[in-house]
Amino acid sequence: MAKAGHAWSRAAKEQEDEEGEDPVDAMIARTGCLEQHRQLQECMAERQDWRHCQAEVRAFGACMARRQQRERGASPAQPTD
């Protein structure tokens, strides 16, 4: 089934039903950030406004940034507060 926030076409929905797995979830699972993504989706479903989910947005973004840095072979950047 399509998740909140995903823009699905009818063809993508049919493919998902046949395969039994959300292709976006599968792609995000490969990044190691699936839990953060699910928390963001749950917040969005509950609050209906991404502006109220900033902690989840930041957590997911930070996870994805760490993933990109690992792919480039660099260590994660330290916050500069």
Secondary structure as UniProt FT lines:
FT   TURN            4..5
FT   HELIX           10..19
FT   HELIX           23..29
FT   TURN            30..32
FT   HELIX           34..47
FT   HELIX           50..53
FT   HELIX           54..72
//
